[in-house]
Amino acid sequence: MFRTTALLTAALVVLTANPAIAHTNSDWAGWQKDLTGSRHNASEWRINQNNAGKLKLKWAFAYPKGDVNHVRSQPAVVGDTIYFGSPDGKFHARDARTGQARWEFTLPGATRPVYNSDGPTVSGGRVFFGDSTGRLFALDQRTGRLRWQTQMDTTIASMTTSSPIVHNGRIYVGTSSSENVLPRDYACCTFRGHIDAYDVDTGALVWRHYTVPEPQEVGTWPNGAKRFEPSGAGVWSSPVIDRRTNTLYVGTGQNYTGKGGEFDSLLALDTRTGNVKWTNQVTDADTWRWACNEPDPEGYCPGLKDNTNLDYDIGSTPNLFEVDGRQLVGVGQKSGVYHVFDAKTGQVVWRRQLGTPWPSGGIGGIQWGASYDGKRLYIATYVASPGKLFAVDPATGSVLWETPAPADGCTTGGVAGQPGCAPAHGVPVSSTPGVVWLGAQDGKFRAYNAKTGKILWTYDTVQDVRGVNGLTGRGGNLAGPGTGAVVSNGMVYVQSGYFSDYVNPNGHVLLAFGL
């Protein structure tokens, strides 16, 4: 592990300074919104189910078109400032109401494309976020100056899709990897998933929990490339914390090679030591790499012979909630199941199949995260023919209402006539009192009535908009962890544009709405 405390190669432009760093309940200071992972802003009073249909675009920030164009950074909003990363390797602080620049930070270069790949967290006068090369940064909240950076993982394709969470002077964040999608001539695979705790002041590693044993060389692939196993079980999702019991909960992904470790599991760890309190593994066997979906996968797809090439990660962030005095933890899986466990013991309380299990890709299930408003769980499914938004009773798992992605979503608006569209939700769900917020693969961003599931408002992001930074941008597919809605102080923010996107002569966009 390496740490840097000087600016070194990082370029910083301070445009204006914002002295306010105090947090309020109306802020959305991190991806999870709070320690429990609710993704619900209970303090939002300006926007509700009666006026959400009147929302208008207030400003936009357009990204330059480049080699990397997909958005990954769900914004954080604290006070009057919004913090977010862009695909071109810059990190921004801007006025939350107008989009006016506050400061800008350029990530140091690396041997592969660099961009902010998770949602930032603002805490204690610092802004924390990870990047596409497995680094973790801490910037000064007022000025954007680099306080420290650390290399969390040095394997060839490590990245940070897990958004950090701060508790008792430590930052907790997971590491994932795209090593399993590298070409067949690569010596797959040596990555081990892990969840780490770092000191907020120095970036020093406090503890690390690996999800698989160290991979061992076990022979070769049919083409002669070295083969290692077991590997994988990346931590794609963001952790949550029960402050009363000092327990951290986080999910893990599938094995890349071999069988073993804590793959497809929900982990409960001691926040102070990283020691395991309990684990619940929800899939018996799951070994998958991209070669499983390529022509002639025989010999390169380890799970092919016994049909365990599933890719059924727990890639969603858990939700902590209480029912009749009992603390529960729920989490979605790419198999389409939402699981609920006793938070103290890991015992199963209930399970509900909401999505469609699609082997060798897991795209029919639950992707990044659900929302809990104290009454209902709001859970979305991806390519589930069609993807749907569900309201679920947290006590029993009973479906209270379900709303499918509109059938005309791919035939109307900016995606009409373009290939690759599907009625699907590969996006984390957000909520505020009376309203649920959710984007879709058709490029539409929608507000739903929390009580009935009725669509209250739709905005087509696949259209050209002029950014406050002088560029023209266009939204696209709303998918991935960075395109969840953030609602704070009467404004709604969403990033738009992801992989496998639609025809677009411009870069993608961050959009800001208000009444």
Long-range contacts (C-beta under 8 A, 24 or more apart in sequence): 1-150, 1-151, 1-152, 1-205, 2-150, 2-151, 3-148, 3-149, 3-150, 3-151, 3-202, 3-203, 3-204, 4-108, 4-146, 4-148, 4-149, 4-150, 5-146, 5-147, 5-148, 6-146, 7-145, 7-146, 8-108, 9-108, 9-109, 10-105, 10-106, 10-107, 10-108, 10-146, 11-105, 11-106, 12-103, 12-104, 12-105, 12-106, 12-143, 12-144, 12-145, 12-146, 13-103, 13-104, 13-105, 13-106, 13-144, 14-103, 14-143, 14-144, 14-145, 15-101, 15-102, 15-103, 15-104, 16-100, 16-101, 16-102, 16-103, 17-102, 17-103, 17-142, 17-143, 18-79, 18-80, 18-81, 18-93, 18-102, 18-142, 19-142, 20-79, 20-80, 20-81, 21-78, 21-79, 21-125, 21-141, 21-142, 22-79, 23-78, 23-79, 23-122, 24-79, 26-488, 26-489, 27-77, 27-78, 27-79, 27-122, 27-488, 27-489, 28-75, 28-76, 28-77, 28-486, 28-487, 28-488, 29-76, 29-77, 29-78, 29-121, 29-122, 29-123, 30-76, 30-119, 30-120, 30-121, 30-122, 30-123, 30-163, 30-164, 30-165, 30-166, 31-74, 31-76, 31-118, 31-119, 31-120, 31-121, 31-163, 31-238, 31-317, 31-481, 31-484, 32-163, 32-165, 32-238, 32-240, 32-317, 32-369, 33-430, 35-165, 35-167, 35-240, 35-241, 35-242, 35-243, 35-320, 36-240, 36-241, 36-242, 36-319, 36-320, 36-321, 36-372, 37-238, 37-240, 37-317, 37-318, 37-319, 37-320, 37-369, 37-372, 38-319, 38-320, 38-321, 38-371, 38-372, 38-373, 39-317, 39-369, 39-370, 39-371, 39-372, 39-428, 39-429, 39-430, 39-431, 39-484, 40-371, 40-372, 40-373, 40-374, 40-430, 40-431, 40-432, 41-430, 41-431, 41-432, 41-487, 41-488, 42-373, 42-374, 42-432, 42-433, 44-432, 44-433, 44-487, 44-488, 44-489, 44-490, 45-433, 46-489, 46-490, 46-515, 47-432, 47-435, 47-487, 47-490, 47-492, 47-515, 48-432, 48-433, 48-434, 48-435, 49-434, 49-435, 49-449, 49-450, 49-451, 49-456, 50-434, 51-515, 52-435, 52-447, 52-456, 52-457, 53-447, 53-456, 53-457, 54-515, 55-447, 55-457, 55-459, 55-492, 55-513, 55-514, 55-515, 56-513, 56-514, 56-515, 57-459, 57-465, 57-511, 57-512, 57-513, 58-97, 58-491, 58-512, 58-513, 58-514, 59-98, 59-99, 59-467, 59-468, 59-512, 60-99, 60-465, 60-466, 60-467, 60-468, 60-473, 60-509, 60-510, 60-511, 60-512, 61-86, 61-92, 61-94, 61-99, 61-467, 61-468, 61-469, 61-473, 61-509, 61-510, 62-465, 62-466, 62-467, 62-469, 62-471, 62-472, 62-473, 62-506, 62-507, 62-508, 62-509, 63-87, 63-88, 63-471, 63-473, 63-497, 63-507, 63-508, 63-509, 63-510, 64-88, 64-471, 64-507, 65-504, 65-505, 65-506, 65-507, 66-507, 67-113, 68-113, 68-115, 69-497, 69-501, 69-504, 69-507, 69-508, 70-480, 70-497, 70-498, 70-499, 70-501, 70-508, 71-480, 71-482, 71-483, 71-495, 71-496, 71-497, 71-498, 71-508, 71-510, 72-115, 72-116, 72-117, 72-118, 72-132, 72-161, 72-480, 72-481, 72-482, 73-115, 73-116, 73-117, 73-118, 73-119, 73-120, 73-129, 73-482, 73-495, 74-119, 74-163, 74-428, 74-481, 74-482, 74-483, 74-484, 74-486, 74-495, 75-119, 75-120, 75-486, 75-493, 75-495, 75-510, 76-119, 76-120, 76-121, 76-122, 76-127, 76-486, 77-486, 77-488, 77-489, 77-491, 77-493, 78-122, 78-141, 80-489, 82-493, 82-512, 83-120, 83-122, 83-127, 84-116, 84-120, 84-495, 84-510, 85-115, 85-116, 85-117, 85-120, 85-129, 85-131, 86-115, 86-116, 87-115, 87-507, 87-508, 88-115, 88-507, 89-113, 89-114, 89-115, 91-116, 91-120, 91-127, 91-129, 91-137, 91-139, 91-144, 93-127, 93-141, 93-144, 94-468, 96-488, 96-489, 96-491, 96-493, 96-512, 97-491, 97-514, 98-468, 99-467, 99-468, 99-469, 99-512, 100-468, 101-469, 102-144, 103-143, 103-144, 104-144, 105-139, 105-144, 105-146, 107-131, 107-137, 108-149, 110-135, 117-159, 117-160, 117-161, 118-160, 118-161, 118-162, 118-163, 118-164, 118-173, 118-238, 118-481, 118-482, 119-163, 119-238, 119-481, 119-482, 119-484, 120-163, 121-163, 121-164, 121-165, 121-166, 121-171, 123-166, 123-200, 124-166, 124-200, 126-200, 128-164, 128-166, 128-171, 128-173, 128-200, 129-160, 129-163, 129-164, 130-159, 130-160, 130-161, 130-162, 130-163, 130-164, 130-173, 131-159, 131-160, 132-159, 132-160, 133-158, 133-159, 134-158, 134-159, 134-160, 134-175, 135-160, 136-160, 136-164, 136-171, 136-173, 136-198, 136-203, 138-200, 138-203, 148-202, 148-203, 149-203, 150-198, 150-203, 150-204, 150-205, 152-196, 153-177, 153-191, 153-194, 155-179, 155-190, 155-191, 156-182, 157-181, 157-182, 157-191, 158-191, 161-236, 161-237, 161-481, 162-195, 162-235, 162-236, 162-237, 162-238, 162-239, 162-250, 163-238, 163-481, 164-238, 165-238, 165-239, 165-240, 165-241, 166-200, 167-241, 167-243, 167-271, 168-246, 168-271, 169-199, 169-200, 169-201, 170-197, 170-198, 170-199, 170-200, 170-206, 170-271, 171-197, 171-198, 171-199, 171-200, 172-196, 172-197, 172-198, 172-239, 172-241, 172-248, 172-271, 173-198, 173-238, 173-239, 174-234, 174-235, 174-236, 174-237, 174-238, 174-239, 174-250, 175-234, 175-235, 176-234, 176-235, 176-236, 176-253, 177-232, 177-234, 179-231, 179-256, 180-232, 180-256, 180-288, 180-289, 180-290, 181-289, 181-290, 182-290, 184-221, 184-223, 184-225, 184-291, 184-294, 184-300, 185-223, 185-225, 186-225, 187-225, 187-226, 187-227, 187-228, 188-221, 188-225, 188-227, 188-228, 188-231, 188-256, 188-257, 188-289, 189-215, 189-228, 189-229, 189-231, 189-232, 189-256, 189-257, 189-289, 190-215, 190-228, 190-231, 191-215, 191-231, 191-232, 191-234, 191-256, 192-231, 192-232, 192-233, 193-232, 193-233, 193-234, 193-235, 193-252, 193-253, 194-235, 195-235, 195-239, 195-248, 195-250, 195-267, 195-269, 195-274, 197-271, 197-274, 207-273, 207-274, 208-274, 209-267, 209-269, 209-274, 209-276, 210-261, 211-235, 211-252, 211-261, 211-262, 211-263, 211-265, 211-267, 212-255, 212-260, 212-261, 212-262, 212-263, 213-260, 213-261, 215-257, 215-258, 218-258, 221-299, 221-300, 222-299, 222-300, 227-257, 228-257, 229-255, 229-257, 229-258, 229-259, 229-260, 229-302, 230-255, 230-257, 230-258, 230-259, 230-260, 230-261, 231-255, 231-256, 231-257, 231-258, 232-256, 232-257, 232-261, 232-263, 232-287, 233-261, 233-262, 233-263, 233-264, 233-265, 234-313, 236-313, 236-315, 237-314, 237-315, 237-316, 237-317, 237-318, 237-368, 237-369, 238-317, 238-369, 238-481, 239-317, 239-318, 240-317, 240-318, 240-319, 240-320, 240-329, 241-271, 242-320, 242-327, 242-343, 245-327, 245-343, 245-344, 246-270, 246-271, 246-272, 247-271, 247-277, 247-343, 249-318, 249-320, 249-329, 249-331, 249-343, 250-318, 251-313, 251-314, 251-315, 251-316, 251-317, 251-318, 251-331, 251-333, 252-313, 252-314, 253-313, 253-314, 253-315, 254-283, 254-286, 254-287, 254-288, 254-310, 254-311, 254-312, 254-313, 255-286, 255-287, 255-288, 255-302, 256-287, 256-288, 256-289, 257-287, 257-289, 257-302, 258-287, 258-302, 259-285, 259-287, 259-308, 264-312, 264-313, 264-314, 264-333, 265-314, 266-314, 266-318, 266-329, 266-331, 266-339, 266-341, 266-346, 268-329, 268-343, 268-346, 278-345, 278-346, 279-346, 280-339, 280-341, 280-346, 280-348, 282-312, 282-314, 282-333, 282-335, 282-337, 282-339, 283-310, 283-312, 283-333, 283-335, 284-308, 286-310, 286-311, 286-312, 288-360, 292-360, 293-360, 293-361, 307-359, 309-359, 309-360, 310-335, 310-359, 310-360, 310-362, 311-359, 311-360, 311-361, 311-362, 312-357, 312-362, 312-365, 313-362, 315-367, 315-368, 316-366, 316-367, 316-368, 316-369, 316-370, 316-428, 317-368, 317-369, 317-428, 319-369, 319-370, 319-371, 319-372, 319-377, 321-372, 321-374, 321-377, 321-394, 323-394, 323-395, 324-395, 328-394, 330-370, 330-372, 330-377, 330-394, 332-365, 332-366, 332-367, 332-369, 332-370, 332-379, 333-365, 333-366, 334-362, 334-363, 334-364, 334-365, 334-366, 334-367, 334-382, 335-362, 335-365, 336-364, 336-365, 336-366, 336-381, 336-384, 337-365, 337-366, 338-366, 338-370, 338-377, 338-379, 338-392, 338-397, 340-394, 340-397, 350-396, 350-397, 351-397, 352-392, 352-397, 352-399, 354-379, 354-381, 354-384, 354-388, 354-390, 354-392, 354-399, 355-381, 355-382, 355-384, 355-387, 356-381, 356-383, 356-384, 356-385, 358-383, 363-424, 363-426, 367-425, 367-426, 367-427, 367-428, 367-479, 368-426, 368-427, 368-428, 368-480, 368-481, 368-484, 369-428, 369-429, 369-481, 369-484, 370-428, 370-429, 371-428, 371-429, 371-430, 371-431, 371-436, 372-431, 373-431, 373-433, 373-450, 376-400, 376-450, 378-429, 378-431, 378-436, 378-450, 379-429, 380-425, 380-427, 380-429, 380-438, 381-424, 381-425, 382-424, 382-425, 382-426, 383-422, 383-424, 383-426, 383-441, 384-424, 386-422, 386-423, 386-424, 387-422, 387-423, 387-424, 387-425, 387-426, 387-440, 387-441, 388-425, 389-425, 389-429, 389-436, 389-438, 389-448, 389-453, 391-436, 391-450, 391-453, 401-452, 401-453, 402-453, 403-448, 403-453, 403-454, 403-455, 405-440, 405-441, 405-442, 406-442, 406-444, 406-455, 409-440, 409-442, 409-444, 410-442, 412-460, 413-442, 413-443, 413-444, 413-460, 413-462, 413-463, 414-443, 414-460, 414-461, 414-462, 414-463, 414-474, 414-475, 414-502, 415-442, 415-443, 415-462, 415-502, 418-502, 418-503, 420-500, 420-502, 421-502, 424-479, 426-478, 426-479, 426-480, 426-498, 427-478, 427-479, 427-480, 427-483, 427-484, 428-481, 428-483, 428-484, 429-484, 430-484, 430-485, 430-486, 430-487, 432-487, 437-485, 437-487, 437-492, 437-494, 438-485, 439-478, 439-479, 439-483, 439-484, 439-485, 439-494, 439-496, 440-478, 441-477, 441-478, 441-479, 443-475, 443-476, 443-477, 443-478, 443-496, 443-502, 444-478, 445-478, 445-485, 445-494, 445-496, 445-511, 459-511, 459-513, 461-494, 461-496, 461-497, 461-509, 461-511, 462-496, 462-502, 464-506, 465-509, 465-511, 467-509, 471-506, 471-507, 472-506, 473-506, 473-507, 473-508, 473-509, 474-504, 474-505, 474-506, 474-507, 474-508, 474-509, 475-508, 475-509, 475-511, 476-501, 476-502, 476-504, 476-508, 477-501, 477-502, 490-514, 490-515
